[in-house]
Amino acid sequence: MKKWLDDVFDYGWAYGSDRTALVGKEWLSAISTGASAESYQLGGSNGYDIGEFLKPLQQTAVFVGMDFLPPFIFHDALQASTRDIETSAEKFHLYLKDPTFSTQIQRKKLLEAMG
């Protein structure tokens, strides 16, 4: 991932004086974790909410003028059944087709519409 970030977020293309290549684009992270959602809460076994782990990526998106969308997260991947994986894939497909599938995005759009 580090190499990809270095290659894509290039000075003069993604940022710098002519930093327009990514302005207005959306950044969506699709993440699977081996542990439960509870372990990625404040006080959980990982110590932090999943959002805290994504802060560097979020700041990168903001820096280049991208809209950082709420991530799509599939927890408990290590214990997931084939059906769990298929269900997650279906939900991810819906999310990609219609980002308003996310309640966080619905809330954001509503607030924007309210001015």
C-alpha positions as CSV (number, residue, x, y, z in Angstrom):
1,M,0.0,0.0,0.0
2,K,2.9,2.4,0.8
3,K,4.3,2.0,-2.7
4,W,0.8,2.6,-4.2
5,L,0.4,5.8,-2.2
6,D,3.9,7.0,-3.2
7,D,3.2,6.2,-6.9
8,V,-0.4,7.7,-7.0
9,F,0.0,10.6,-4.7
10,D,2.8,12.2,-6.8
11,Y,3.8,15.9,-6.4
12,G,2.6,18.0,-9.2
13,W,-0.2,15.5,-10.1
14,A,-2.0,14.7,-6.8
15,Y,-0.8,17.8,-4.9
16,G,1.4,20.8,-5.4
17,S,0.8,23.9,-7.5
18,D,-1.4,22.1,-10.0
19,R,-2.9,19.7,-7.6
20,T,-6.2,19.1,-9.4
21,A,-6.0,15.5,-10.5
22,L,-7.8,14.1,-7.5
23,V,-9.8,17.1,-6.4
24,G,-13.5,16.2,-5.9
25,K,-12.9,12.5,-6.3
26,E,-14.1,10.1,-3.7
27,W,-11.9,7.8,-1.5
28,L,-13.6,4.6,-0.3
29,S,-11.7,2.1,1.8
30,A,-12.9,-1.4,1.8
31,I,-11.5,-3.2,4.8
32,S,-11.8,-6.6,6.3
33,T,-10.7,-7.4,9.8
34,G,-10.0,-10.7,11.5
35,A,-11.5,-9.5,14.7
36,S,-15.0,-8.5,15.8
37,A,-16.4,-5.0,15.5
38,E,-16.3,-4.7,19.3
39,S,-12.6,-5.1,19.3
40,Y,-12.3,-2.0,17.1
41,Q,-14.1,0.2,19.6
42,L,-12.5,2.5,22.2
43,G,-11.6,0.2,25.0
44,G,-11.7,-2.9,22.8
45,S,-8.8,-5.3,22.4
46,N,-7.3,-3.1,19.6
47,G,-7.6,-0.1,21.8
48,Y,-9.1,2.3,19.3
49,D,-12.1,2.8,17.0
50,I,-11.5,1.7,13.4
51,G,-11.7,5.4,12.4
52,E,-8.5,6.1,14.4
53,F,-6.6,3.6,12.3
54,L,-7.8,5.4,9.1
55,K,-6.8,8.9,10.2
56,P,-3.6,9.0,8.1
57,L,-5.5,7.9,5.0
58,Q,-8.3,10.4,5.7
59,Q,-5.8,13.2,6.0
60,T,-4.1,12.2,2.7
61,A,-7.5,12.4,1.0
62,V,-8.2,15.8,2.5
63,F,-4.7,17.0,1.6
64,V,-5.3,16.3,-2.1
65,G,-8.9,17.5,-2.1
66,M,-10.7,14.2,-2.1
67,D,-14.0,13.4,-0.3
68,F,-13.2,10.7,2.2
69,L,-16.2,8.4,2.4
70,P,-17.1,6.2,5.4
71,P,-15.3,2.9,4.9
72,F,-17.0,-0.3,4.1
73,I,-15.9,-2.8,6.8
74,F,-16.3,-6.5,7.0
75,H,-15.5,-7.7,10.6
76,D,-14.8,-11.2,11.8
77,A,-13.4,-12.3,8.4
78,L,-11.3,-15.1,10.1
79,Q,-14.5,-16.8,11.4
80,A,-16.7,-15.9,8.4
81,S,-18.7,-18.6,6.7
82,T,-19.0,-18.7,2.9
83,R,-22.5,-17.2,3.3
84,D,-21.1,-14.4,5.5
85,I,-18.6,-13.5,2.8
86,E,-21.2,-13.6,0.1
87,T,-23.5,-11.4,2.1
88,S,-20.7,-8.9,2.7
89,A,-19.9,-8.9,-1.0
90,E,-23.6,-8.2,-1.9
91,K,-23.6,-5.3,0.6
92,F,-20.4,-3.9,-0.8
93,H,-21.8,-4.1,-4.3
94,L,-24.9,-2.1,-3.1
95,Y,-22.6,0.4,-1.5
96,L,-20.6,0.8,-4.7
97,K,-23.7,1.3,-6.8
98,D,-25.3,3.7,-4.3
99,P,-23.1,5.3,-1.7
100,T,-26.2,6.6,0.0
101,F,-26.5,2.9,1.2
102,S,-24.3,4.3,4.1
103,T,-26.3,6.0,6.8
104,Q,-23.3,8.3,7.4
105,I,-23.5,9.5,3.8
106,Q,-27.3,9.9,4.0
107,R,-26.8,12.1,7.1
108,K,-24.0,14.1,5.4
109,K,-26.1,14.8,2.3
110,L,-29.1,15.7,4.4
111,L,-27.1,18.2,6.4
112,E,-25.6,19.7,3.2
113,A,-29.1,20.1,1.7
114,M,-30.2,21.9,4.9
115,G,-27.4,24.4,4.3
